[in-house]
Amino acid sequence: MKNIFSLFLLGFLFWNCSSSNSGNIEVSISSELESELKDGRLLLIFSKNHDSEPRFGINDNVGTNQVFGMDFENYEKGQALVFDSNSFGYPIERMEDLSSGEYTVQAFIQKYETFNRADGHTVNLPMDQGEGRQWARAPKNIYSTPQKINWEKGKGLNLKIDQRIPEIAEPEDSKYIKHIKFKSEKLSEFWGRDLYLGAHVLLPEGFEENPNQYYPLMIYHGHFTSDFGGFRTIPPDPELGEDDFSARFGIYGYAKMQQQEAYDFYQKWISPDFKRFIIIEIQHANPYYDDSYAVNSENLGPYGDAITYELIPHIEKEFRGIGEGWSRFLYGGSTGGWEALAVQVFYPDEYNGCFAACPDPIDFRAYTTVDIYNDENAYYKMGEFRKTLRPGHRNYLGHVDAMVKDMNHRELAIGGEKSRSGDQFDIWQAVYSPVGADGYPKPIWNKYSGEIDKEVAEYWKENFDLRHIMERDWETLGPKLVGKVHIYCGDMDNYYLNNAVYFTEDFLNQTQNPNFDGKVAYGDRAEHCWNGDPDLPNYITRLRYNTMYLSEIEERLRKTAPKSFNQSNWTITK
């Protein structure tokens, strides 16, 4: 980073000598970076912050950088890319409206790869490169050294892409943590190339010393992580200060708190009276997002079946999992909360309980602040004489800092119209939507205007609206879910996810023959992602998922485990 910004002066000189009066913005590419480039998306990013790279400053906040994006195909070596000045931008939509002045500017290319899928469609998508499908950090993507410029409307600009994001080193195994990379036959067939699932595996104390012991499996669902998180075998770094500030939680010293929590968990894990079980964090980054939502999808393929019927049995075989539905439990927050509930609902016999914290929308009547069935427009509440923007993000006081329209327009600028941004609304659309005629996800709404497609909404309802599916199928599904559903959410969730939980709770509380016999709980004034503890702050409890629900799991095992299961240490001896 330091080397990059030491080139700012050179970049400024480059601007002075290479600006053009033609009005064109041309992006050339260093010859050594051209070999793997064919199709992709070119981003042009402007920033008023001259101390960090523009690519890292695009967000939903008022301090976001400016980005414009355009797709290109069939790149020819040696040819400069001419940026289309009519390309859509965020938050300013048109380049002609960008004020003249001093900016730090950067060009960035997200590369696309071609997939010949089993459904007959050929699509161009950005493939995960081991970073969790984060475009600004994805190995092989290329970008220009940031330059400070004096931007003038109508004046040309020449940029040169001369940097490549390096490969990422694989994490190393340790005594307790192992790493699995597993070729999925189901996914490879769908995508038309070898595709892999992975997992970080935490093994119990005494695993090597007790080769005849078999263990329950905890599946901790969530976003991509580079390694198993929250587990540390040494005390916190004594040199680590406590002057770092967490803007999210408004506290100092959070890095040291995290290390202390990780070390405390290790101490519990190895203690003689702690239960023995395996924990896994699944790696299922894909061309659309950092995880697959762990279900089968027309656009992503059979990730649900691949995880449940391929990956998990493979892990249980290699690391002596018990390998039966009663011995498997699911938990997670946000995306992981939705996944935990969805997997329990879609594979009710394969898992014995889910603990879904702050889940992504589980009832699409409250798809954040949008009712996709009854609203006509996702971005505006419409009236006869005016319209009001729908909020997308708030704090616990209800103060709004982003609108649904803003969040979607950011994705539109970064990824275009085919769900390729690698961000939240695009992955929901990729998972829940049918395949469109062009092979890409059929939009739930027009990404620019917000007009909702009711035919797509109906498809979402019948296939992925978890509350609707449970209610529709309760006669046969209900008996398999009794005692297995636990949902937690703050009543001031930043993304309004509590609204869908309210609707789901209304249904669950009136269930009969059988009653769901589970739990729905709310955190007073709690933001995203409250996970069930009414006393401790969220910045602590979010670090304790792997111990948070053990008392409920213990109760469940007492009711459902066979007599051969040792209730004192949670093992079976074979």
C-alpha positions as CSV (number, residue, x, y, z in Angstrom):
1,M,0.0,0.0,0.0
2,K,2.8,2.4,0.9
3,N,4.5,1.8,-2.4
4,I,1.3,2.5,-4.3
5,F,0.8,5.9,-2.7
6,S,4.4,6.8,-3.1
7,L,3.5,6.9,-6.8
8,F,0.8,9.6,-6.3
9,L,3.2,12.3,-7.4
10,L,4.2,10.3,-10.5
11,G,0.5,9.7,-11.1
12,F,-0.2,13.5,-10.9
13,L,2.5,14.1,-13.5
14,F,1.1,11.3,-15.6
15,W,-2.3,13.1,-15.6
16,N,-0.7,16.3,-16.7
17,C,1.1,14.8,-19.6
18,S,-1.6,12.3,-20.7
19,S,-4.9,14.1,-20.4
20,S,-6.7,14.5,-23.7
21,N,-8.8,17.2,-25.2
22,S,-10.8,14.5,-27.0
23,G,-13.1,13.9,-24.0
24,N,-12.4,10.2,-24.1
25,I,-11.5,8.2,-21.0
26,E,-9.1,5.5,-22.2
27,V,-7.8,2.7,-20.1
28,S,-4.7,0.8,-21.3
29,I,-3.4,-2.4,-19.8
30,S,0.1,-3.4,-19.2
31,S,1.2,-6.2,-21.6
32,E,2.0,-8.6,-18.8
33,L,-1.5,-8.4,-17.5
34,E,-3.3,-9.1,-20.8
35,S,-2.9,-12.8,-21.1
36,E,-6.0,-14.0,-19.1
37,L,-8.2,-11.1,-20.0
38,K,-11.2,-11.6,-22.3
39,D,-14.5,-10.5,-20.7
40,G,-15.1,-8.5,-17.6
41,R,-16.4,-5.3,-16.1
42,L,-14.4,-2.1,-16.0
43,L,-15.0,0.2,-13.0
44,L,-13.9,3.8,-12.9
45,I,-13.7,5.1,-9.3
46,F,-13.4,8.6,-8.0
47,S,-12.6,9.5,-4.4
48,K,-12.1,12.6,-2.3
49,N,-10.1,10.6,0.2
50,H,-6.5,10.8,-1.0
51,D,-5.1,8.5,1.7
52,S,-6.7,5.1,0.7
53,E,-7.4,3.3,-2.5
54,P,-10.7,4.2,-4.2
55,R,-11.7,0.6,-4.7
56,F,-12.1,0.1,-1.0
57,G,-14.4,3.1,-0.4
58,I,-17.7,2.2,-2.2
59,N,-20.5,1.6,0.3
60,D,-24.1,2.6,1.3
61,N,-23.0,5.5,3.4
62,V,-23.0,9.2,2.6
63,G,-19.2,9.1,2.5
64,T,-19.1,6.6,-0.3
65,N,-16.7,7.0,-3.3
66,Q,-18.1,7.5,-6.8
67,V,-18.1,4.5,-9.2
68,F,-19.1,4.1,-12.8
69,G,-19.2,0.7,-14.5
70,M,-19.3,-0.9,-17.9
71,D,-19.1,-4.5,-19.3
72,F,-16.8,-5.4,-22.1
73,E,-16.3,-8.6,-24.2
74,N,-13.6,-10.1,-26.4
75,Y,-10.8,-7.9,-25.3
76,E,-8.0,-7.6,-27.9
77,K,-4.4,-7.4,-26.6
78,G,-2.8,-4.1,-27.1
79,Q,-6.0,-2.2,-27.4
80,A,-7.1,0.5,-24.9
81,L,-10.6,0.3,-23.4
82,V,-12.6,3.4,-24.1
83,F,-14.9,4.0,-21.1
84,D,-18.5,4.7,-22.1
85,S,-19.3,8.1,-20.6
86,N,-23.0,7.1,-20.5
87,S,-22.3,4.2,-18.2
88,F,-24.4,4.1,-15.0
89,G,-22.8,5.3,-11.8
90,Y,-23.4,5.5,-8.1
91,P,-24.2,7.6,-6.2
92,I,-24.1,10.1,-9.1
93,E,-25.8,8.3,-12.0
94,R,-24.2,10.2,-15.0
95,M,-20.6,11.2,-15.5
96,E,-21.7,14.5,-16.9
97,D,-23.0,15.4,-13.5
98,L,-19.7,14.8,-11.6
99,S,-18.4,18.1,-10.4
100,S,-15.0,19.3,-11.6
101,G,-12.3,19.2,-9.0
102,E,-9.5,17.3,-7.4
103,Y,-10.0,13.5,-7.1
104,T,-8.0,10.4,-6.6
105,V,-9.1,8.1,-9.5
106,Q,-8.6,4.4,-10.1
107,A,-9.6,2.0,-12.9
108,F,-10.4,-1.6,-11.9
109,I,-11.3,-4.7,-14.0
110,Q,-13.3,-7.6,-12.6
111,K,-12.6,-10.6,-14.8
112,Y,-15.4,-12.9,-16.0
113,E,-15.0,-16.6,-16.8
114,T,-17.3,-18.6,-19.1
115,F,-19.4,-21.4,-17.7
116,N,-21.2,-23.9,-19.9
117,R,-23.9,-25.1,-17.5
118,A,-25.8,-28.3,-17.6
119,D,-29.0,-26.4,-18.1
120,G,-27.8,-25.4,-21.6
121,H,-27.0,-21.8,-20.7
122,T,-23.6,-20.3,-21.2
123,V,-22.9,-17.4,-18.8
124,N,-20.0,-15.1,-18.0
125,L,-19.4,-14.6,-14.3
126,P,-16.6,-13.7,-11.9
127,M,-15.4,-16.8,-10.1
128,D,-14.3,-16.9,-6.5
129,Q,-10.5,-17.1,-6.3
130,G,-10.2,-18.1,-2.6
131,E,-11.1,-14.6,-1.2
132,G,-14.8,-15.2,-0.8
133,R,-16.1,-13.5,-3.9
134,Q,-15.0,-10.0,-2.9
135,W,-14.3,-8.2,-6.2
136,A,-12.0,-5.5,-4.8
137,R,-9.7,-8.2,-3.3
138,A,-10.1,-11.1,-5.7
139,P,-6.8,-12.6,-7.0
140,K,-6.3,-12.2,-10.8
141,N,-8.4,-9.0,-10.9
142,I,-6.3,-6.0,-12.2
143,Y,-6.3,-2.3,-11.5
144,S,-4.5,0.9,-11.9
145,T,-2.2,2.7,-9.5
146,P,-4.3,5.4,-7.9
147,Q,-3.8,8.9,-9.4
148,K,-4.6,12.3,-8.0
149,I,-6.1,14.4,-10.8
150,N,-7.8,17.7,-11.5
151,W,-11.0,16.5,-13.2
152,E,-12.6,18.8,-15.7
153,K,-15.9,18.0,-17.4
154,G,-15.5,17.2,-21.1
155,K,-11.8,16.7,-20.8
156,G,-10.2,13.3,-21.6
157,L,-8.3,11.0,-19.3
158,N,-5.8,8.2,-19.8
159,L,-5.3,5.5,-17.2
160,K,-3.0,2.5,-17.2
161,I,-3.9,-0.8,-15.4
162,D,-0.6,-2.0,-14.0
163,Q,-1.4,-4.0,-10.9
164,R,-2.7,-7.5,-10.3
165,I,-4.1,-8.8,-7.0
166,P,-1.9,-11.7,-5.8
167,E,-2.9,-15.2,-5.0
168,I,-4.1,-16.1,-1.5
169,A,-2.2,-18.6,0.6
170,E,-4.2,-21.6,1.9
171,P,-4.6,-21.8,5.7
172,E,-2.5,-24.3,7.5
173,D,-3.8,-27.2,9.6
174,S,-3.1,-27.3,13.4
175,K,-3.8,-29.8,16.2
176,Y,-7.4,-28.7,16.5
177,I,-8.2,-27.0,13.2
178,K,-8.3,-28.9,9.9
179,H,-9.2,-27.7,6.4
180,I,-11.1,-29.7,3.8
181,K,-11.3,-29.1,0.1
182,F,-13.8,-31.4,-1.6
183,K,-14.8,-31.8,-5.2
184,S,-18.6,-31.9,-5.5
185,E,-19.8,-34.1,-8.3
186,K,-23.2,-32.5,-8.1
187,L,-21.9,-28.9,-8.5
188,S,-19.3,-29.9,-11.1
189,E,-22.0,-31.4,-13.3
190,F,-24.2,-28.3,-13.0
191,W,-21.4,-25.8,-13.7
192,G,-19.6,-27.7,-16.4
193,R,-16.3,-27.7,-14.6
194,D,-14.7,-29.0,-11.4
195,L,-16.2,-27.2,-8.5
196,Y,-15.2,-27.5,-4.9
197,L,-16.7,-27.1,-1.4
198,G,-14.6,-26.6,1.6
199,A,-14.8,-26.4,5.4
200,H,-12.8,-25.3,8.4
201,V,-13.1,-28.1,10.9
202,L,-12.6,-27.7,14.7
203,L,-11.8,-31.1,16.3
204,P,-12.6,-31.8,20.0
205,E,-10.0,-32.2,22.7
206,G,-8.9,-35.9,22.9
207,F,-9.7,-36.6,19.2
208,E,-6.3,-38.3,18.5
209,E,-6.2,-40.1,21.9
210,N,-9.7,-41.6,21.5
211,P,-9.9,-43.2,18.1
212,N,-13.1,-45.1,18.9
213,Q,-15.1,-42.0,19.9
214,Y,-17.6,-40.5,17.5
215,Y,-19.0,-37.0,17.8
216,P,-22.1,-34.8,17.1
217,L,-21.6,-32.2,14.4
218,M,-22.3,-28.5,14.7
219,I,-22.7,-26.6,11.4
220,Y,-21.9,-22.9,12.0
221,H,-23.4,-21.2,8.9
222,G,-22.3,-17.7,7.9
223,H,-20.2,-15.7,5.4
224,F,-16.9,-16.7,4.0
225,T,-14.0,-16.8,6.4
226,S,-10.3,-17.4,5.5
227,D,-9.9,-19.7,8.5
228,F,-11.8,-20.9,11.5
229,G,-12.6,-17.9,13.6
230,G,-12.8,-17.2,17.3
231,F,-10.4,-19.9,18.4
232,R,-7.0,-19.0,19.8
233,T,-4.6,-21.2,21.7
234,I,-2.4,-18.4,23.1
235,P,-3.4,-15.4,25.3
236,P,-4.1,-12.1,23.7
237,D,-1.1,-10.2,22.3
238,P,0.3,-8.2,25.2
239,E,1.6,-5.6,22.7
240,L,-1.9,-5.0,21.3
241,G,-3.2,-1.7,22.4
242,E,-6.7,-0.7,23.3
243,D,-6.9,2.5,21.4
244,D,-8.5,1.0,18.3
245,F,-12.0,2.3,17.8
246,S,-14.9,0.1,16.4
247,A,-17.3,2.5,14.7
248,R,-19.9,-0.3,14.5
249,F,-20.1,-0.8,18.2
250,G,-18.7,2.6,19.5
251,I,-16.1,1.1,21.7
252,Y,-12.3,1.0,22.0
253,G,-10.1,-2.0,22.3
254,Y,-12.3,-4.4,20.3
255,A,-9.3,-6.3,18.7
256,K,-8.1,-7.3,22.1
257,M,-11.6,-8.3,23.3
258,Q,-11.8,-10.6,20.2
259,Q,-8.5,-12.2,21.0
260,Q,-9.6,-12.7,24.7
261,E,-12.9,-14.2,23.7
262,A,-11.1,-16.6,21.3
263,Y,-8.7,-17.6,24.0
264,D,-11.4,-18.1,26.5
265,F,-13.2,-20.4,24.1
266,Y,-10.1,-22.5,23.6
267,Q,-9.8,-22.8,27.4
268,K,-13.4,-24.1,27.6
269,W,-12.8,-26.4,24.6
270,I,-10.0,-28.3,26.3
271,S,-11.5,-28.4,29.8
272,P,-12.2,-31.9,31.1
273,D,-16.0,-31.3,31.6
274,F,-16.7,-29.6,28.3
275,K,-18.8,-31.6,25.9
276,R,-17.0,-33.2,22.9
277,F,-18.3,-32.3,19.4
278,I,-17.1,-31.2,16.0
279,I,-17.7,-27.7,14.6
280,I,-17.5,-26.8,10.9
281,E,-17.6,-23.6,9.0
282,I,-18.5,-24.3,5.4
283,Q,-16.7,-22.7,2.4
284,H,-19.2,-22.4,-0.5
285,A,-18.2,-19.2,-2.3
286,N,-19.4,-19.2,-5.9
287,P,-19.7,-17.0,-8.9
288,Y,-22.5,-14.9,-7.3
289,Y,-21.5,-14.4,-3.7
290,D,-19.3,-15.5,-0.7
291,D,-21.7,-18.3,0.0
292,S,-24.6,-20.2,-1.6
293,Y,-27.3,-19.9,1.0
294,A,-26.9,-23.7,1.3
295,V,-30.0,-24.5,-0.8
296,N,-30.7,-25.8,-4.3
297,S,-31.2,-23.0,-6.8
298,E,-31.8,-22.7,-10.5
299,N,-29.0,-20.2,-10.9
300,L,-26.4,-21.5,-8.4
301,G,-27.1,-25.2,-8.7
302,P,-27.7,-28.0,-6.1
303,Y,-25.7,-26.5,-3.2
304,G,-28.2,-27.8,-0.7
305,D,-27.8,-31.4,-1.8
306,A,-24.1,-31.0,-2.3
307,I,-23.6,-29.8,1.3
308,T,-26.0,-32.1,3.0
309,Y,-25.4,-35.3,1.0
310,E,-21.8,-34.9,-0.2
311,L,-19.7,-32.6,2.0
312,I,-21.1,-33.3,5.5
313,P,-21.0,-37.1,5.1
314,H,-17.4,-36.8,3.8
315,I,-16.4,-34.7,6.9
316,E,-18.2,-37.1,9.3
317,K,-16.4,-40.1,7.7
318,E,-13.0,-38.5,7.9
319,F,-13.3,-37.0,11.4
320,R,-15.5,-39.6,13.1
321,G,-18.8,-37.8,13.1
322,I,-21.8,-39.8,14.3
323,G,-23.3,-39.3,10.9
324,E,-27.0,-39.4,11.7
325,G,-29.7,-36.6,11.6
326,W,-30.3,-36.6,15.4
327,S,-26.6,-35.7,15.9
328,R,-26.4,-32.6,13.6
329,F,-27.3,-29.1,14.6
330,L,-27.3,-25.8,12.7
331,Y,-26.7,-22.2,13.8
332,G,-25.6,-18.9,12.5
333,G,-26.5,-15.2,12.1
334,S,-27.8,-13.0,9.3
335,T,-27.1,-14.9,6.1
336,G,-26.1,-17.8,8.4
337,G,-29.4,-17.4,10.3
338,W,-31.4,-17.8,7.1
339,E,-29.3,-20.8,6.1
340,A,-29.8,-22.5,9.4
341,L,-33.5,-22.2,9.2
342,A,-33.7,-23.0,5.5
343,V,-31.6,-26.1,5.7
344,Q,-33.7,-27.3,8.7
345,V,-36.9,-26.7,6.7
346,F,-35.7,-28.3,3.4
347,Y,-33.8,-31.2,5.0
348,P,-35.9,-31.8,8.2
349,D,-34.8,-35.4,8.8
350,E,-31.1,-34.6,8.4
351,Y,-30.7,-32.1,11.2
352,N,-32.0,-32.0,14.8
353,G,-32.3,-28.3,15.5
354,C,-31.6,-24.8,14.1
355,F,-30.7,-21.6,15.9
356,A,-31.4,-18.8,13.5
357,A,-30.2,-15.4,14.6
358,C,-31.2,-12.2,12.8
359,P,-32.0,-14.2,9.7
360,D,-32.2,-12.6,6.3
361,P,-35.9,-12.2,5.3
362,I,-37.8,-15.4,6.1
363,D,-41.1,-14.0,5.0
364,F,-41.1,-12.0,1.8
365,R,-44.0,-9.8,2.9
366,A,-41.2,-8.2,4.8
367,Y,-38.3,-8.5,2.3
368,T,-36.4,-5.9,4.4
369,T,-39.0,-3.0,4.0
370,V,-40.6,-4.3,0.8
371,D,-43.7,-6.5,0.5
372,I,-42.9,-8.2,-2.9
373,Y,-46.4,-9.6,-3.2
374,N,-48.4,-6.4,-2.6
375,D,-46.1,-3.5,-3.3
376,E,-45.7,-2.4,-6.9
377,N,-42.3,-0.7,-6.4
378,A,-39.4,-1.8,-4.2
379,Y,-37.9,1.7,-3.9
380,Y,-40.9,3.9,-3.3
381,K,-44.1,3.7,-1.3
382,M,-46.5,5.1,-3.9
383,G,-49.4,7.5,-3.5
384,E,-51.6,9.4,-5.8
385,F,-49.8,12.7,-5.4
386,R,-46.3,11.7,-4.0
387,K,-44.0,8.9,-3.4
388,T,-41.6,8.1,-0.4
389,L,-38.3,6.3,-0.6
390,R,-38.2,3.0,1.4
391,P,-35.5,2.9,4.1
392,G,-32.8,0.3,3.8
393,H,-30.6,0.8,6.9
394,R,-31.2,2.4,10.3
395,N,-29.6,2.4,13.8
396,Y,-31.3,1.5,17.1
397,L,-32.8,5.0,17.3
398,G,-34.5,4.6,14.0
399,H,-32.2,7.1,12.2
400,V,-32.0,6.1,8.5
401,D,-28.7,6.3,6.6
402,A,-29.4,4.4,3.4
403,M,-32.4,3.7,1.2
404,V,-33.3,0.4,-0.6
405,K,-32.8,2.3,-3.9
406,D,-29.3,3.4,-2.9
407,M,-28.2,-0.1,-2.0
408,N,-29.5,-1.5,-5.3
409,H,-28.0,1.3,-7.4
410,R,-24.6,0.6,-5.8
411,E,-24.9,-3.0,-6.9
412,L,-26.1,-1.9,-10.4
413,A,-23.0,0.3,-10.9
414,I,-20.6,-2.4,-9.6
415,G,-22.1,-5.5,-11.2
416,G,-24.5,-4.4,-14.0
417,E,-27.9,-5.9,-14.7
418,K,-27.1,-9.6,-14.4
419,S,-26.6,-10.0,-10.6
420,R,-22.8,-9.9,-10.8
421,S,-22.0,-7.4,-8.1
422,G,-21.3,-10.1,-5.5
423,D,-23.5,-8.2,-3.0
424,Q,-26.6,-8.7,-0.9
425,F,-29.6,-8.0,-3.1
426,D,-27.9,-9.6,-6.1
427,I,-27.3,-12.9,-4.3
428,W,-30.8,-13.0,-2.9
429,Q,-32.0,-12.6,-6.5
430,A,-29.6,-15.3,-7.8
431,V,-30.6,-17.8,-5.2
432,Y,-34.4,-17.2,-5.2
433,S,-35.2,-16.4,-8.9
434,P,-35.8,-18.7,-11.8
435,V,-33.3,-18.6,-14.7
436,G,-34.0,-15.9,-17.2
437,A,-34.0,-16.4,-21.0
438,D,-30.4,-15.1,-21.1
439,G,-29.2,-17.7,-18.5
440,Y,-28.9,-15.1,-15.7
441,P,-31.3,-14.7,-12.7
442,K,-34.6,-13.3,-13.7
443,P,-34.9,-9.9,-11.8
444,I,-37.4,-9.7,-8.9
445,W,-37.6,-6.0,-9.8
446,N,-36.1,-3.6,-12.3
447,K,-32.8,-2.7,-10.8
448,Y,-33.0,0.9,-11.9
449,S,-36.7,1.8,-11.4
450,G,-37.7,-0.7,-8.7
451,E,-40.8,-2.0,-10.5
452,I,-41.6,-5.5,-9.1
453,D,-42.2,-8.5,-11.3
454,K,-45.1,-10.3,-9.8
455,E,-44.5,-13.5,-11.7
456,V,-41.0,-13.8,-10.2
457,A,-42.4,-12.9,-6.8
458,E,-44.8,-15.9,-7.0
459,Y,-41.8,-18.1,-7.8
460,W,-40.0,-16.8,-4.8
461,K,-43.0,-17.5,-2.6
462,E,-43.4,-21.1,-3.6
463,N,-39.8,-22.0,-3.4
464,F,-38.0,-19.8,-0.8
465,D,-40.4,-17.9,1.4
466,L,-39.7,-20.0,4.5
467,R,-42.7,-18.9,6.5
468,H,-45.0,-19.6,3.6
469,I,-43.4,-23.0,2.9
470,M,-43.8,-24.0,6.6
471,E,-47.4,-22.9,6.7
472,R,-48.2,-24.5,3.3
473,D,-46.7,-27.8,4.3
474,W,-47.2,-27.9,8.0
475,E,-49.4,-31.0,8.0
476,T,-46.4,-33.1,6.8
477,L,-43.5,-30.9,7.6
478,G,-44.6,-29.8,11.1
479,P,-44.1,-33.2,12.8
480,K,-40.5,-33.2,11.5
481,L,-39.8,-29.7,12.9
482,V,-41.2,-30.0,16.4
483,G,-38.7,-28.7,18.9
484,K,-36.2,-27.8,16.2
485,V,-36.9,-24.2,15.3
486,H,-35.4,-21.3,17.4
487,I,-35.3,-17.8,16.0
488,Y,-33.7,-14.7,17.5
489,C,-33.6,-11.1,16.3
490,G,-33.2,-7.5,17.6
491,D,-36.3,-5.5,17.5
492,M,-34.3,-2.6,15.9
493,D,-32.4,-4.7,13.4
494,N,-30.5,-2.4,11.1
495,Y,-31.9,-4.1,8.0
496,Y,-35.5,-4.4,9.4
497,L,-35.1,-8.2,9.5
498,N,-37.3,-8.4,12.6
499,N,-40.4,-7.6,10.5
500,A,-40.2,-10.9,8.8
501,V,-39.6,-12.7,12.1
502,Y,-42.8,-11.1,13.5
503,F,-44.8,-12.5,10.6
504,T,-43.2,-15.9,11.1
505,E,-43.7,-15.9,14.8
506,D,-47.4,-15.2,14.3
507,F,-47.7,-18.4,12.2
508,L,-45.6,-20.5,14.5
509,N,-47.5,-19.5,17.6
510,Q,-50.8,-20.7,16.1
511,T,-49.5,-24.0,14.9
512,Q,-51.5,-27.1,16.0
513,N,-51.2,-30.8,15.4
514,P,-48.4,-30.3,16.2
515,N,-47.4,-27.1,17.9
516,F,-43.9,-26.1,16.8
517,D,-42.6,-26.3,20.4
518,G,-39.6,-24.0,19.7
519,K,-38.7,-20.4,20.5
520,V,-38.8,-16.9,19.0
521,A,-37.1,-14.2,21.0
522,Y,-36.3,-10.5,20.6
523,G,-33.6,-8.2,21.9
524,D,-34.9,-4.9,23.1
525,R,-33.4,-2.0,21.0
526,A,-30.9,-4.5,19.7
527,E,-29.4,-4.0,16.3
528,H,-28.0,-6.5,13.7
529,C,-27.1,-9.2,14.7
530,W,-28.7,-10.0,18.0
531,N,-28.4,-13.8,18.7
532,G,-30.3,-14.5,21.9
533,D,-28.5,-13.2,25.0
534,P,-30.7,-10.6,26.8
535,D,-28.0,-9.4,29.2
536,L,-24.6,-9.1,27.3
537,P,-24.0,-6.6,24.5
538,N,-24.0,-7.8,20.9
539,Y,-20.3,-7.1,20.4
540,I,-19.6,-9.9,22.9
541,T,-22.4,-12.4,22.1
542,R,-21.6,-12.3,18.4
543,L,-18.3,-13.9,19.4
544,R,-19.9,-16.8,21.3
545,Y,-22.0,-18.6,18.7
546,N,-20.2,-21.9,19.3
547,T,-21.2,-21.9,23.0
548,M,-24.4,-19.9,22.8
549,Y,-26.9,-22.7,22.3
550,L,-25.3,-25.6,24.1
551,S,-27.9,-25.9,26.8
552,E,-30.8,-26.1,24.3
553,I,-28.8,-28.6,22.3
554,E,-28.2,-30.7,25.4
555,E,-31.9,-30.7,26.2
556,R,-32.6,-31.8,22.6
557,L,-30.1,-34.6,22.8
558,R,-31.6,-35.9,26.0
559,K,-34.9,-36.2,24.2
560,T,-33.7,-37.7,20.9
561,A,-30.4,-39.4,21.2
562,P,-30.2,-43.2,21.4
563,K,-29.2,-45.0,24.6
564,S,-25.7,-45.7,23.2
565,F,-25.0,-41.9,23.3
566,N,-22.9,-40.8,26.3
567,Q,-24.9,-37.8,27.6
568,S,-22.0,-36.8,29.9
569,N,-19.5,-36.1,27.2
570,W,-21.6,-36.3,24.0
571,T,-19.8,-39.2,22.3
572,I,-20.6,-42.7,21.0
573,T,-18.0,-45.4,21.3
574,K,-17.7,-47.9,18.5
